[in-house]
Amino acid sequence: MIASLALAAAVVATPVPAKTASDMLVPASQPREAVALLNCLVKSDGRLTACTVQDETPSELGVGQAALSMASQFQVDLLGPDGKSRAGSYIQVPVRIRIR
């Protein structure tokens, strides 16, 4: 019994090495790119507001939330491809995040 207690204490006291940068790399089985699709309102200065996540792939990485946190820094051309002003309208904004 004393030997088993000593062995248990040795297991508990064994330090766990700190993770290195190479330990934190994304495994090859995980996707190398994550994509979120935001739906945002274009303000009169071209900045985006009232964004919501329409889709994100893969969903378990939280790329939608990451894209939302960056959206307030985005600015778009006020004139759309049709030549009309986008101010006051909603647009879809794809956000791709590369994973290394």
Residue pairs with C-beta under 8 A, 6 or more apart in sequence:
25 100
26 32
26 99
26 100
30 99
31 57
31 58
31 61
31 99
32 98
32 99
33 96
33 97
33 98
33 99
34 56
34 57
34 58
34 61
34 63
34 96
34 97
34 99
35 55
35 56
35 57
35 63
35 94
35 95
35 96
35 97
36 53
36 55
36 56
36 57
36 63
36 64
36 66
36 67
36 68
36 94
36 95
36 97
37 53
37 54
37 55
37 56
37 92
37 93
37 94
37 95
38 48
38 51
38 52
38 53
38 54
38 64
38 67
38 68
38 71
38 92
38 93
38 94
38 95
39 51
39 52
39 54
39 90
39 91
39 92
39 93
40 48
40 49
40 50
40 51
40 52
40 71
40 74
40 90
40 91
40 93
41 48
41 49
41 50
41 51
41 88
41 89
41 90
42 48
42 76
42 78
42 86
42 87
42 88
42 89
42 90
42 91
43 49
43 87
44 78
44 87
44 88
45 75
46 75
46 76
46 77
46 78
46 86
46 87
47 72
47 74
47 75
48 71
48 72
48 74
48 75
48 76
48 93
49 72
51 68
51 71
51 93
52 68
53 64
53 65
53 67
53 68
54 92
55 64
56 63
56 64
56 67
57 63
61 99
63 95
63 97
66 95
66 97
67 93
67 95
67 97
70 95
71 93
71 95
74 93
76 86
76 91
76 93
77 86
78 85
78 86
78 87
79 85
79 86
80 86
80 91
